[in-house]
Amino acid sequence: MMARQRTGRGSARHSVPARRHWVATRIALLSVFPCFTMLFAAFAPISLAQDDNDQVLTIDHYVPHTSTAPATKGEQVTLYMRERARADAVQQGSALAGKVVLFVEGSRFGSTAVFDAPYQDYSWMAYLAQSGFDTFGLDMTGYGFSTRPAPMDDPCNLDPAQQSLLAPSVLLPEPCPPSYTSQVTTLRSDWGDLDAAVNYVRALRRVDRVSLVAWSFGGSRAGGYAALHPDKIDRMVLLAPAYDRDHPTASPPEAATPGTPMDLAVQAGLAASWDPQVKCSDQVDPGIREAIWNEALVADGVSWAPGMRRVPPFPTWSWNQSIAEKVQAPTLLISGELDQVVPQQVVESLYSDLRTANKTFIDLACSSHFAALETRHLAMFQASLEWLQDGSVNQIQYGTIRLGD
């Protein structure tokens, strides 16, 4: 009930209405039997549908969690994780030490669209899974298939400009004042979500430590968590990690930031953010954008606001020097040379502030903030594989490497 296994990639994908119904049904079951399902998922043997051990499986997990987010504090929420792993890796169980990876989202697409992109060879999770890693992609509270706090169900909580995208309609007959006036999550509550996911995976695969791969604001989530829980983290790979060099000693706030609890994301916004960073003629395969947008729509937006997705604003606080210097895990930093969202000098500052003895910086040619979804992605995937396996890239454990030329 907690874990559903699928084989292959495209053929097992549900239609949008069917998948939304299936997700809702499984969450309803989970709310009735959370303790039983946790025990079942962690210790029940998995019956494989195929004998081919090279087959990369897709397994859906729903993790019960007592929320610490301001909008759901103390409530039982459900965190979705997608697992991609070869059949033989799943069968190995306790033999997986050093081979379990948790992907931490930082975009507003949820984990599946970015880390398990349903397009050609762009799935980062599947790439690692094919080399024997057991990979998991986590949707944080408010994203993807995880619980969305109640304020995100009220269109009055959109700012007036975004309400105008919906009104007049059955959903929103006319503009209205908000019922909730702060962000629904904080970075501290994100760390709580991450801890629930890490503990679930450690129990499920019977390992002491997992490695983290994160993108963008996921850097604050993963890096801050690794500083708080060094005993649970093996290695880290951070792509374009958000970082605050200007406030080196500021502590993450306890309370939520005042503001709107959600935004509406539209497909045109993806191009508006991405296009200014495209400077090389062969940098982007146009087909990837439609694929990841459609994947994100599966999780939310189709019935609530056609063609749009609800997304919570990012917490306003990013990790800083006081947090980074506590990180012990060997850390690989990757930065696209054309990134305008988290410019390279920001990632270079983080590299300087990390105190771990094992750290490497990759300067990725002709790549933007969306490097995982661009044509140099395989060079980056290969570097992450080497780091997760050996703690080095091209046998380098410390310093800067240029890739993608």
FENGI-V212879 format. One record per pair of residues at least 4 apart in sequence whose ideal C-beta (glycine too) atoms are under 7 Angstrom apart, sorted by the first residue. I is the first residue (numbers start at 0). J is the second residue. D is the distance in Angstrom with one decimal. If there is no record, write none. Layout:
I|J|D ; I|J|D
This chain:
0|28|5.6 ; 0|29|6.8 ; 0|32|6.5 ; 0|36|4.3 ; 0|39|6.3 ; 1|29|6.9 ; 1|36|4.0 ; 1|37|6.3 ; 1|39|6.0 ; 1|40|3.4 ; 1|60|6.2 ; 1|61|5.7 ; 2|40|4.6 ; 2|58|5.5 ; 2|59|6.8 ; 2|60|5.1 ; 3|58|6.7 ; 3|59|4.5 ; 4|45|6.3 ; 4|56|6.0 ; 4|58|4.8 ; 5|11|4.1 ; 5|56|7.0 ; 5|57|4.2 ; 5|58|7.0 ; 6|11|6.5 ; 6|48|5.3 ; 6|49|5.9 ; 6|54|5.9 ; 6|56|5.7 ; 7|11|5.4 ; 8|57|6.9 ; 8|117|6.8 ; 9|117|6.7 ; 11|57|6.6 ; 13|17|4.5 ; 13|18|3.3 ; 13|21|6.2 ; 14|18|6.6 ; 15|19|6.4 ; 15|297|5.6 ; 15|301|5.1 ; 16|20|6.3 ; 17|21|6.2 ; 18|22|6.2 ; 18|297|5.8 ; 19|23|6.4 ; 19|301|7.0 ; 19|302|6.8 ; 20|24|6.3 ; 21|25|6.4 ; 22|26|6.3 ; 22|144|5.5 ; 23|27|6.3 ; 24|28|6.5 ; 25|29|6.3 ; 25|61|6.0 ; 26|30|6.5 ; 26|61|6.5 ; 26|77|5.2 ; 28|32|6.4 ; 29|33|5.8 ; 29|36|5.7 ; 29|61|5.2 ; 29|63|6.3 ; 29|77|5.8 ; 30|75|6.7 ; 32|36|5.3 ; 33|37|6.3 ; 33|63|4.0 ; 33|75|6.6 ; 34|38|6.7 ; 35|39|6.2 ; 36|40|6.1 ; 37|41|6.3 ; 37|63|6.2 ; 38|42|6.3 ; 39|43|4.9 ; 40|60|6.5 ; 40|203|6.3 ; 41|202|4.5 ; 41|203|5.1 ; 45|89|5.6 ; 47|86|5.1 ; 49|54|5.1 ; 49|86|6.7 ; 51|86|6.8 ; 52|85|6.3 ; 52|86|4.8 ; 52|87|3.7 ; 53|85|6.1 ; 54|85|6.7 ; 54|86|5.1 ; 55|83|5.8 ; 55|84|7.0 ; 55|85|5.7 ; 55|125|5.5 ; 55|128|4.9 ; 55|129|6.2 ; 56|84|5.8 ; 56|86|5.9 ; 56|89|6.3 ; 57|81|6.6 ; 57|83|6.0 ; 58|82|4.1 ; 59|81|6.0 ; 60|80|4.3 ; 60|82|6.2 ; 61|77|5.1 ; 61|79|6.0 ; 62|77|6.9 ; 62|78|4.3 ; 62|80|6.3 ; 62|195|5.8 ; 62|196|6.0 ; 62|199|4.8 ; 63|75|6.0 ; 63|77|6.3 ; 64|76|5.4 ; 64|78|5.4 ; 64|192|6.5 ; 64|195|4.1 ; 65|73|6.7 ; 65|75|6.1 ; 66|71|4.0 ; 66|72|6.0 ; 66|73|6.9 ; 66|74|5.2 ; 66|76|4.5 ; 66|140|6.4 ; 66|188|7.0 ; 67|72|6.0 ; 67|187|6.8 ; 67|188|4.6 ; 67|191|4.1 ; 68|72|6.4 ; 68|140|5.2 ; 68|148|6.6 ; 68|183|6.1 ; 68|184|4.5 ; 68|185|7.0 ; 68|188|3.8 ; 69|181|6.5 ; 69|183|6.5 ; 69|185|6.5 ; 69|255|3.9 ; 70|148|3.6 ; 70|149|6.9 ; 70|150|5.4 ; 70|179|6.9 ; 70|183|3.8 ; 70|260|6.6 ; 71|76|5.5 ; 71|140|6.8 ; 71|146|7.0 ; 71|148|4.8 ; 76|140|6.0 ; 76|146|3.9 ; 77|145|6.3 ; 77|146|5.1 ; 78|137|6.6 ; 78|138|6.6 ; 78|145|4.9 ; 78|192|5.8 ; 78|195|6.1 ; 78|196|5.9 ; 79|138|4.5 ; 79|143|5.8 ; 79|144|3.7 ; 79|145|4.7 ; 80|135|4.9 ; 80|136|6.4 ; 80|137|5.2 ; 80|196|6.1 ; 81|110|6.7 ; 81|111|5.5 ; 81|115|6.0 ; 81|136|4.8 ; 82|133|7.0 ; 82|134|6.8 ; 82|135|5.1 ; 83|115|6.3 ; 83|124|4.2 ; 83|125|5.3 ; 83|128|4.4 ; 83|134|4.9 ; 84|88|4.5 ; 84|89|5.1 ; 84|128|5.1 ; 84|133|4.3 ; 84|134|6.4 ; 85|128|5.8 ; 85|129|6.9 ; 85|131|6.5 ; 86|90|6.4 ; 87|91|6.6 ; 88|95|6.6 ; 88|98|6.9 ; 88|131|5.5 ; 88|133|5.0 ; 89|133|6.9 ; 91|95|5.5 ; 92|204|6.9 ; 92|205|5.9 ; 93|205|4.2 ; 95|99|5.4 ; 95|133|5.5 ; 95|204|5.1 ; 95|206|5.8 ; 96|206|5.2 ; 97|233|6.2 ; 98|131|6.1 ; 98|132|5.1 ; 98|133|6.0 ; 99|133|4.9 ; 99|200|6.2 ; 99|204|5.2 ; 99|206|5.3 ; 99|209|4.7 ; 99|210|7.0 ; 100|127|6.0 ; 100|132|5.3 ; 100|134|4.8 ; 100|209|6.7 ; 100|210|4.8 ; 100|212|5.8 ; 100|387|6.4 ; 101|135|4.9 ; 101|137|6.2 ; 101|196|6.3 ; 101|197|6.4 ; 101|200|6.0 ; 101|209|5.1 ; 101|211|5.6 ; 102|110|5.8 ; 102|114|4.3 ; 102|124|6.3 ; 102|134|6.6 ; 102|135|6.7 ; 102|136|4.3 ; 102|137|6.7 ; 102|212|4.9 ; 103|137|6.1 ; 103|193|6.6 ; 103|211|5.8 ; 103|213|4.0 ; 103|217|4.1 ; 103|220|5.2 ; 103|221|4.4 ; 104|109|6.2 ; 104|110|4.5 ; 104|113|6.5 ; 104|137|6.8 ; 104|138|6.8 ; 104|139|6.3 ; 104|142|6.4 ; 104|217|5.4 ; 105|213|6.0 ; 105|214|4.7 ; 105|215|3.4 ; 105|216|3.8 ; 105|217|3.0 ; 105|218|6.4 ; 105|220|6.8 ; 105|241|6.8 ; 106|113|5.4 ; 106|214|6.5 ; 106|215|5.8 ; 107|264|5.8 ; 107|310|4.0 ; 108|112|4.1 ; 108|113|5.3 ; 108|291|6.3 ; 108|295|4.5 ; 109|138|4.9 ; 109|142|4.6 ; 109|143|2.8 ; 109|295|6.0 ; 109|298|5.3 ; 110|114|5.2 ; 110|136|3.5 ; 110|137|5.7 ; 110|138|5.3 ; 110|143|6.0 ; 111|115|4.9 ; 111|136|6.0 ; 111|143|6.3 ; 111|294|5.8 ; 112|116|6.4 ; 112|291|4.3 ; 112|294|4.0 ; 112|295|4.4 ; 113|214|6.5 ; 113|291|6.8 ; 113|371|6.4 ; 114|123|5.1 ; 114|124|5.1 ; 114|136|4.6 ; 115|122|4.9 ; 115|124|4.7 ; 115|125|6.7 ; 115|136|5.8 ; 116|121|4.0 ; 116|122|5.5 ; 116|287|6.8 ; 116|290|6.4 ; 116|291|5.5 ; 116|372|6.3 ; 117|290|5.4 ; 117|294|5.5 ; 118|286|6.2 ; 118|287|5.1 ; 118|290|3.9 ; 120|377|6.8 ; 121|287|6.2 ; 121|372|6.3 ; 121|376|6.0 ; 122|126|6.4 ; 123|127|6.8 ; 123|371|5.9 ; 123|380|5.8 ; 124|128|6.1 ; 124|134|4.3 ; 124|136|5.8 ; 125|129|6.3 ; 126|380|4.5 ; 127|132|4.1 ; 127|134|5.2 ; 127|384|6.1 ; 128|132|5.8 ; 128|134|5.3 ; 130|384|5.7 ; 132|387|6.7 ; 133|204|6.0 ; 135|200|5.7 ; 137|196|4.8 ; 138|142|4.7 ; 138|143|3.1 ; 138|144|5.6 ; 138|145|4.0 ; 139|145|6.4 ; 139|189|5.7 ; 139|192|5.2 ; 140|145|5.7 ; 140|146|5.9 ; 140|148|6.9 ; 140|184|5.6 ; 140|188|6.9 ; 140|192|5.5 ; 141|147|5.5 ; 141|148|6.2 ; 141|151|6.4 ; 141|183|5.7 ; 141|184|5.9 ; 141|311|3.9 ; 143|298|4.5 ; 144|298|5.2 ; 147|151|4.4 ; 147|309|6.6 ; 148|183|4.4 ; 150|156|5.2 ; 150|178|6.8 ; 150|179|3.7 ; 150|183|5.8 ; 150|260|4.2 ; 151|183|6.5 ; 151|260|6.1 ; 151|261|4.6 ; 151|309|5.3 ; 151|311|6.9 ; 153|178|5.2 ; 154|162|6.6 ; 154|165|5.8 ; 154|170|5.8 ; 154|171|4.5 ; 155|175|4.1 ; 155|176|6.3 ; 155|177|5.5 ; 155|178|5.6 ; 156|177|4.8 ; 156|178|6.2 ; 156|179|5.3 ; 156|259|6.1 ; 156|260|5.0 ; 156|261|6.0 ; 157|161|4.1 ; 157|162|4.9 ; 157|259|6.5 ; 157|261|6.7 ; 157|263|6.3 ; 158|259|5.1 ; 159|163|6.8 ; 159|174|6.1 ; 161|262|6.5 ; 161|263|5.0 ; 162|166|5.6 ; 162|171|6.2 ; 162|174|4.8 ; 164|263|6.1 ; 165|170|5.8 ; 165|171|4.3 ; 165|304|6.2 ; 166|171|4.5 ; 166|172|6.8 ; 166|173|5.6 ; 166|174|5.6 ; 167|172|5.4 ; 167|173|6.1 ; 170|304|6.9 ; 179|260|5.1 ; 180|257|6.2 ; 181|255|4.1 ; 181|256|6.4 ; 181|257|5.1 ; 181|258|6.3 ; 181|260|6.8 ; 182|255|4.8 ; 182|256|4.9 ; 182|258|5.6 ; 182|260|6.1 ; 182|311|6.7 ; 182|312|5.5 ; 182|314|6.6 ; 183|260|4.5 ; 183|311|5.2 ; 184|188|4.9 ; 184|189|6.1 ; 184|311|5.9 ; 184|314|6.4 ; 185|252|6.6 ; 185|255|5.7 ; 185|314|5.2 ; 186|190|6.6 ; 186|219|6.0 ; 186|223|6.5 ; 186|251|4.9 ; 186|314|4.4 ; 186|316|5.4 ; 187|191|6.8 ; 187|251|5.5 ; 187|253|7.0 ; 188|192|6.6 ; 189|193|6.3 ; 189|220|4.8 ; 189|314|6.9 ; 190|194|6.3 ; 190|220|7.0 ; 190|223|6.0 ; 190|224|5.1 ; 190|227|6.4 ; 191|195|6.7 ; 192|196|6.5 ; 193|197|6.1 ; 193|220|6.0 ; 193|224|4.8 ; 194|198|6.2 ; 194|224|7.0 ; 194|228|6.9 ; 195|199|6.3 ; 196|200|6.4 ; 197|201|6.2 ; 197|209|5.9 ; 197|231|5.5 ; 198|202|6.4 ; 199|203|6.0 ; 200|204|6.0 ; 200|209|5.6 ; 201|206|5.7 ; 201|207|6.8 ; 201|209|6.5 ; 201|231|6.9 ; 208|231|5.8 ; 208|232|6.0 ; 208|233|4.1 ; 209|231|6.9 ; 209|232|6.8 ; 209|233|6.3 ; 210|233|4.5 ; 210|234|4.5 ; 210|235|6.7 ; 210|387|5.5 ; 211|221|4.3 ; 211|225|6.5 ; 211|232|6.1 ; 211|235|4.9 ; 212|236|4.5 ; 212|383|6.5 ; 213|217|3.3 ; 213|218|5.3 ; 213|220|6.4 ; 213|221|3.7 ; 213|237|5.3 ; 213|240|6.6 ; 214|238|4.5 ; 214|239|6.3 ; 214|371|6.4 ; 215|239|5.4 ; 215|241|5.9 ; 215|340|7.0 ; 215|341|6.6 ; 215|368|6.8 ; 216|220|6.7 ; 216|241|4.7 ; 216|313|5.1 ; 217|221|5.6 ; 218|222|5.3 ; 218|237|4.7 ; 218|240|2.2 ; 218|241|5.2 ; 218|242|6.5 ; 219|223|5.7 ; 219|241|5.2 ; 219|317|4.5 ; 219|318|4.5 ; 220|224|6.3 ; 221|225|6.2 ; 221|235|6.2 ; 221|237|6.6 ; 222|226|6.6 ; 222|237|6.5 ; 222|240|6.4 ; 222|318|5.1 ; 222|322|6.7 ; 222|323|6.5 ; 222|326|6.2 ; 223|227|6.5 ; 223|318|4.6 ; 223|322|5.3 ; 224|228|6.0 ; 225|229|6.6 ; 225|232|4.5 ; 225|235|5.9 ; 225|326|5.3 ; 225|328|5.1 ; 226|322|4.9 ; 226|325|4.0 ; 226|326|5.1 ; 228|232|6.4 ; 229|327|4.4 ; 229|328|6.8 ; 232|328|4.6 ; 233|328|6.6 ; 234|328|5.6 ; 234|329|4.8 ; 234|386|6.4 ; 234|387|5.8 ; 234|390|6.4 ; 235|328|5.0 ; 235|330|4.6 ; 236|331|4.7 ; 236|383|4.6 ; 236|386|5.8 ; 236|387|6.8 ; 237|330|6.5 ; 237|332|5.4 ; 238|333|4.6 ; 238|370|6.3 ; 238|371|6.2 ; 239|334|5.9 ; 239|335|6.6 ; 239|338|5.5 ; 239|340|6.9 ; 239|341|4.5 ; 239|346|6.8 ; 239|368|5.2 ; 239|370|6.9 ; 240|332|6.9 ; 240|341|6.8 ; 240|346|6.5 ; 240|349|6.3 ; 241|317|4.7 ; 241|341|5.7 ; 242|317|5.9 ; 242|318|6.4 ; 242|345|5.4 ; 242|348|6.6 ; 242|349|4.5 ; 243|317|4.2 ; 243|318|6.9 ; 243|319|4.5 ; 244|345|6.7 ; 244|348|4.4 ; 246|319|5.7 ; 247|319|5.2 ; 247|320|3.8 ; 247|321|6.1 ; 248|321|4.9 ; 249|319|6.1 ; 251|316|5.0 ; 252|316|5.9 ; 256|314|6.9 ; 256|315|4.9 ; 258|312|6.3 ; 259|312|6.7 ; 260|311|6.5 ; 261|309|5.1 ; 261|310|6.5 ; 261|311|5.5 ; 262|310|5.5 ; 262|312|6.2 ; 263|304|6.3 ; 263|307|4.7 ; 263|309|6.6 ; 264|268|5.8 ; 264|307|6.6 ; 264|308|4.5 ; 264|310|5.0 ; 265|306|6.9 ; 265|307|5.5 ; 266|292|5.2 ; 266|306|7.0 ; 267|271|6.1 ; 268|272|6.4 ; 269|273|6.0 ; 269|288|6.2 ; 269|292|6.3 ; 270|274|5.3 ; 273|277|6.7 ; 273|367|6.8 ; 273|369|5.6 ; 275|339|6.3 ; 276|337|5.0 ; 276|338|6.6 ; 276|339|5.1 ; 276|367|3.4 ; 276|368|6.2 ; 277|282|5.2 ; 277|283|5.6 ; 277|367|6.6 ; 278|337|5.3 ; 279|365|3.8 ; 281|374|5.8 ; 282|365|5.3 ; 282|373|5.5 ; 282|374|6.0 ; 283|287|6.9 ; 283|373|5.5 ; 283|374|6.8 ; 284|374|6.2 ; 286|290|6.3 ; 287|291|6.3 ; 287|372|5.2 ; 288|292|6.1 ; 289|293|6.2 ; 290|294|6.5 ; 291|295|6.4 ; 291|372|6.5 ; 292|296|6.5 ; 295|308|5.8 ; 296|300|5.3 ; 296|301|5.6 ; 296|308|6.4 ; 299|303|6.8 ; 299|308|5.1 ; 299|309|5.6 ; 300|304|5.7 ; 300|307|5.0 ; 300|308|3.8 ; 300|309|6.5 ; 301|305|6.6 ; 303|309|6.6 ; 318|322|4.2 ; 318|323|6.3 ; 319|323|6.8 ; 320|324|6.0 ; 320|352|4.6 ; 323|349|6.0 ; 323|352|4.4 ; 323|353|5.3 ; 324|352|6.1 ; 324|354|4.6 ; 326|330|6.3 ; 326|353|5.7 ; 326|354|7.0 ; 326|355|5.5 ; 327|355|5.8 ; 328|355|6.4 ; 329|355|6.1 ; 329|357|3.6 ; 329|358|6.9 ; 329|390|4.8 ; 330|353|5.9 ; 330|355|5.7 ; 330|358|4.9 ; 331|359|5.3 ; 331|361|6.9 ; 331|382|7.0 ; 331|383|6.7 ; 331|386|4.2 ; 331|392|6.7 ; 332|346|5.5 ; 332|349|6.5 ; 332|350|5.4 ; 332|360|4.9 ; 332|361|6.9 ; 333|361|4.5 ; 333|363|6.0 ; 333|370|6.9 ; 333|379|5.8 ; 334|338|6.0 ; 334|343|4.7 ; 334|346|4.1 ; 334|362|6.4 ; 334|363|6.6 ; 335|363|4.9 ; 335|366|3.2 ; 335|367|5.0 ; 335|368|6.4 ; 335|370|4.3 ; 336|343|6.3 ; 336|362|6.0 ; 336|363|6.5 ; 336|364|5.9 ; 336|366|6.4 ; 337|365|6.9 ; 337|366|6.2 ; 337|367|4.7 ; 338|342|5.8 ; 338|343|6.3 ; 338|367|5.5 ; 338|368|4.5 ; 339|368|6.8 ; 340|368|4.0 ; 341|345|5.2 ; 341|346|6.4 ; 341|368|6.3 ; 343|347|6.0 ; 344|348|6.5 ; 345|349|6.9 ; 346|350|6.5 ; 347|351|6.7 ; 347|360|6.8 ; 348|352|6.4 ; 349|353|6.4 ; 350|358|6.4 ; 350|360|4.7 ; 353|358|5.2 ; 357|390|5.6 ; 357|396|5.3 ; 357|397|6.7 ; 358|397|6.2 ; 359|392|5.7 ; 359|395|5.9 ; 359|396|6.5 ; 359|397|6.3 ; 359|398|6.3 ; 359|400|6.4 ; 360|399|4.6 ; 361|382|5.8 ; 361|392|6.8 ; 361|400|5.2 ; 361|402|5.6 ; 362|399|6.3 ; 362|401|4.9 ; 363|370|5.6 ; 363|375|5.8 ; 363|379|6.0 ; 363|402|5.6 ; 363|403|4.9 ; 364|375|6.6 ; 364|401|6.8 ; 364|402|6.8 ; 364|403|3.6 ; 364|404|4.7 ; 365|375|6.2 ; 365|403|6.0 ; 366|370|4.0 ; 366|373|5.5 ; 366|375|5.1 ; 366|403|6.2 ; 367|373|6.6 ; 369|373|5.9 ; 370|375|6.6 ; 370|376|6.8 ; 370|379|6.0 ; 371|376|5.6 ; 371|379|6.7 ; 372|376|6.8 ; 375|379|6.3 ; 375|403|4.0 ; 376|380|6.0 ; 377|381|6.2 ; 378|382|6.6 ; 378|402|4.7 ; 378|403|5.0 ; 379|383|6.4 ; 380|384|6.4 ; 381|385|6.6 ; 382|386|6.4 ; 382|392|4.7 ; 382|402|6.3 ; 383|387|6.1 ; 384|388|6.2 ; 385|389|5.8 ; 385|391|6.4 ; 385|392|5.0 ; 386|390|6.4 ; 386|391|6.8 ; 386|392|5.7 ; 390|396|6.0 ; 391|395|5.7 ; 391|396|4.6 ; 392|400|5.7 ; 393|400|6.2 ; 395|400|6.0
